[in-house]
Amino acid sequence: MVTIIVNISQFNMTQIVIDAKSVEGTVRQIRAVIGGTIEEQWGEYTLTTNSNLANGTIRFITFDWGVSLLEYDITFFDDICLVMDSSEYNPIHFAYCLEGECGHRFGYQSENDIKTLEQFQSVIITSKDGGYNYGYFPKDKKLAINVIQIKRKLFLKKRLNNVEELNRKLYEVFLDTDHDNSFRYFGTYNLKLADKIGALRTIKTKGIVRMMKIEGMVYEILSMHILQHDKAIKNKKPTTSLLRSELKIIRRIAKKIIKNPSKEYTLDSLALESGLSQAKLQEGFKSLYKRTVTEYIRHVRLEAARDYIRTTEMNISQIVYTIGFSSRSYFSKIFKNKYGISPSEFQNNTLQIG
C-alpha cells in the first residue's frame, strides 16, 4: 500500500477539539464550530448545516450493543482538523470513504506521518488511552465517509462474540479493553463495501423497520471490514489485476444495467462504451459480482422481474417485455431455476399473501 502524504499544516486550518464521551457528543462539538441543527427520529440523529464552514449532513446512530454509526455527507469550506482526545471515548473505528478522501495521524506522530484514507478504501484505527487522533478533512471536496465505532467492553458483553475466531492482530485489538495500544490498518480498495454502504444510505423505509434494516446492514458492513483485514493478514492475493480506475468503470456499468435492465446489452457494446477490453470486463464482473457479464445482466433482469411481480399488477407477458426478454418460456425456465418456483406460481402466492 502506497502512503500518500497530505501536505497540510494544522495551523493553517480550522481546528475542532473533540473530548466527548460518545459519538453524539462528538457530533455536537463539531456542530458548535460549523453550525447547524440536529434532528432526531427513532434514535437516528442528523446534523444539517449550511454555513460559511460547511454544507451537508452528519448522521449518527448508537445501538445498544456497543456500536455506533457515523456518516459524513458534507463539504467543508476550510481545511478541517479534528483533534480527538481518546481519554474519555476511544472506540475502534472501521472507516470507509465512499467519496473524497481524508487524512489521519496519531498524536505521537508528526505531520509527515499523515496517511490518507482514499476513496473506496477500508481502514481500521484505534488509539492508546489518553492519546490523540488527528483527522484531516480537505476544503471544497465532497466527502461521503462511513464510520462504524465499537466500544470494546460493551460490544464483547452484549454480543457474546467469539472474537477468538478473528486473526491474532485484530483479536488483540478487540481484547485491548484497557486501550494500552494504538492500531492502524489501511487496506486496499474494496468496491463491494461501496455497494453495501451505498445501499445503507438509500434505505427508504421509516420507523422501526428502517432502524432494523440499518442495524442489520451495519453488522454486515462491519463483518466485511473484518473479513478484508483477515484476508490481508493471511496474505491472500487480490482476486483481480485490474486497476482501481478500471474497477470503478465496471461498477458504473453495473449500476447502469440495474437502472435500465431492459436495454439490449452486448459484450461488444459495453466494451466500446467503457473503453475496456472484453477480457477486462469479464474479469472485473467476476471479481466484483462473481458473475460473467451475461450472467450479471440475467441476474439483474430476474431480480427486476421478481420486484415487478411483487409491486405491480402487470401480467407475466408484460413483465417479460419490460425487463428485456423476448421469450416467455425461456424467462419462466430461468426464473424457476433461480427461485425454485415458476413466475405464475410466485405471482399467485404474492396475490394470496397480499
N, C-alpha and C positions, 0 to 999 in steps of 0.2 A: 504494500500500500504506500503510495507516494504521499508524503506530508506536504501540505500546502501552507506556507507561512502567510498569515494575514498581516500586511504591513500597515498596522494602525497603532496609535498610542492611546492609552486610556485617558490621557489628559486632554485629548482633543475631541472628546465626545461627551455625551450626556451619560452620567453615571446614575444608576438606580441601586441603592443598597438594600439588600434583602436579608432580614434577620427574623423572618416569620417562623411560626411553628407548624405551618401547614401549607398546602397548595392554595387554599383560599386566602390565607394571609399574604402569600407571595403575590397573588394577582391584585389584591387590594393595595399593596405597597407599590406595585407597578402603576396602578391607576392614580395613586397620589401624585405621580410625576407626569404621566401622559394625559391624564384626564379621562372623562367618560363616565358612563353609568353601568351598573351591574344589575341584571335582572335574573330572576330565578324561576324555573318551572320544573317541578318534580325532582328537585335535587340537582338539576342541570343549571349551572350559572354561566352567564355570558357577559363579559365586559365589552361594551361597544364604545368606540372612541373616534372622534373626528376633530383633531386639534392640530396645532402647529407642530406637534412632535410625532403624531401617528394617526393613521386612519385604518380601521378594521376592527377585528374582534379577537378576544382571547376567551376560550371556553374552558371550563373545568368542572369535573365531577369527581366526588370522593365516594368510593364504595366501602362497605363495612368489613372488607377482608384485607385491608391494608394497602389497597391500590387506589391511585388517583389517575385520572386522565386530564392532561393539559394540552390544549390545542391552540396554536397561534395561526391566525389567518389575517395578517396585518402587514402594513408598510410603515416603516419608521422614516421620518424626515430628517433625522440626525443619526450619526453613528451612536449606537447604544451599548453601554457596558453594564451588565447585571453583575453586581458584586454580591455573591451569595454566601452568607455565613452559615456554615453547617453545624454550628454548636447546638442549635435547637431542632433543626429539621434537616436530616441527611439521608434521604431515600436513595435507592438505586434508580438511576434514570435510564430508561430504554427510549432512545430518541430516534426519530426518523424524519428526514427532510423531504417533503413531497414537492416543494417548490422553493427556490432560492438557496441560500447557504448561511451558515453561522459559524462562529469560532468558539473554542474552549481552551482554557488552561487552568491548572490548579494554582492556588495561591503561592505555593513554594516554587513555581516555575517562572521563568522570565517571559517577556512578550515574544521572544524568539521561539518559544516552545508552543505557541498557539497552534492548534490543529483545527482544520476546517471540516465541519460536517457538511458534506456536499449533497447535492440533490440525489435522491434515491439511495442514500447510504444509511446503514444501521449502525448505531453507536450505543455502547453501554458505559455509564460513568457513575462512580460514587467517590466521595471524598473522605478524608480522615475526619474523625470527630474534632471539632474546633478549627478545621481547615476552611479554606475558601475555594469556591468555584467561580471563575470569571467567564461569563457568557458574552460573546460579541455579536451584535446584530448590525449589519451594514445599512446605511441610509438608502432610500429610494429604490429598494428592492422588495418585491412582493415575497412574503415569507408564508409558507404553509408548513408548519412543523408540528409533529405529533410526538408527545412525550408521555410515557407511562411511568409513574413513580411508585416504588414499592417500599413501604415501611416494614423492615425485615421482621421485627418481633411480632407485630400484629399479623403479617402475612403468614408466617410459619404457624402461628397459633390458630388462626381462623381456617386456613385452607387445609391443614393437616397434610401438607405436601411431602412427597417423597423426594426431597431435594438431593438425597444421596444418589439419585439417578442422573443428576447433572454431571458434566465433566468436572474434574477436580478444581480447576480455576474458578468456575462460576459457583460451584458448591461452596468454596471458601468465602466467596463474596456474600452469598446468602446467609451463611452462618456467622459472619462477622457482625454480630448484633451489637457489639461494643464500638464498632466503627474505628478499629485500630489501623486500617489500611485503606489507601486510595486504590482505585482501579479504573482503567480506561481502555476500552476496546473500540477501535474504528474498523468496521467490517467493510466488505466490498459492497457494490451496489446490488440492490435486491428489488426487482420490479414486481415481484409477487406481493411484497409488502405494500408497494404503491397501490396496487389494485385493491387490496383489503382495506387499507386506510382510506382510500378514495370512497369505497363503499360505506365505510363507517360515517364519513362526512355527509353522505347523501341519504341517510335513513329518513323516511318521510313520516312514519307513524308518530303518534303522540302518546303522552301519558305513560302509564306503567309498562305498556308493551314496548314503547320506544326505549325506556330505560333498560328493560330486559335484553333487548336486541343489542344495545350499546355495550352492556356488561359482557355479554357473550362474545362479541367481536373484540373487545379489549383483551379478554383472556386468550383469544385465538392469535391476536397480533403479538401479544407477549410470548406465546409459545413459538411463534415464527422467529422472533429475535433470538430466543434461546437456542432454537434449532440451528440457526445460521452460525452462532458462536460455536456450537458443538461441532459442526462440520469443519469450521476453520481450525479448531484445536486438533482435530483428527487429521488435518492436512488433506482433506478431500479436495480434489481439483475442481475448478469451475466446470459446470456442465456444458459450457459453450465457449468458443473462442471469439465470439463477436464482441465488438466494442460497445461501450455503453450508449454511444450515439446511435448505433445500429439497432440496439435493442429498444431504444426509445421510439425509433421509426416503426418497428414491428408492433410495439404496444399501441401506437397511434392507428396503425392499420387495423388492429384487432378491435379497437373502440369503434372505428368506422363501420366495421362489419356488424357489430352489435347494434349500432344506431340505425342501420339500414340493411337488415338481413335479406331482403327480397331482391336486392341488386344482383345481377349476374356477374359474379366474380370468377376470374380465371387466374391461374398462376402467372401467366404472361402479363396480364393487365396489372396485377398487383406488384409484380417485379418492376414494371415500367414506371408505375406511379411512385413507388418507394425509392427507386434508384438502387435497389439491392438486387443481387443475383437471385435466381430461383433457389439455388442451393442455400444461400444465406437466409432467405425467407423460411425455408423448411427447417433449417437448424434453429432459427430464432423461435418459431412457433413450437417446436418440440421442446426447447429449453424452457420457455415461459408457460406453455399451456399443455404440455405433454401430448400434443396432437399435431398431425400434419396440417397444412393449410386447409386442405379439403375436409379433413375430419373436424377442424375447428369451425368452419362455415356450417357444416351439417349440425354440429352440436348447438351452435347459436340459433339456427333455424328451429330446431326441435324445442329448445328452451322457450323461444318466442311462441311457437305453436301451443305449447302447454299453457303459457300465460294467457293467450287469446281464448283458449277453451275455458279457462277459469273465469275470465273477467269480461267476456263479450258474449253476444248472442249469435255470432256468426256460425254458420254450419261448417262442417269439415271441409267441404269443397272450397268454400270462401277462404278458409284459413290456409289451405294448401296453396292457393293462388297468392295470398297476401304475403307469405313467407318465402316465395320464390321457387316452389316446386311445381312441376308440370304434371306429375303423375300421382294420383291419389293412392293407387295401390302401392307404389314404392314408398310414399310417405307413411302409409299405415304399417308397412313392414318394418321400417327403421324405427318408427315410434314405438312399436311393440318390443322390438329388440332392446331399445334403450330403457323403457319404463316398465316392461313386463305386462302391459295392458294395451289394448287397441285404442285408437283415438275415440271411437264411438263409445266404447265402454267407459273410458275416462270421462267423457262428456256427460254420459248418463249418471255416473257416480257423482260428478260435480253438481249436476242439477238436483239430485236427490238430497245431497248434503245442504245445498242452498235452500 
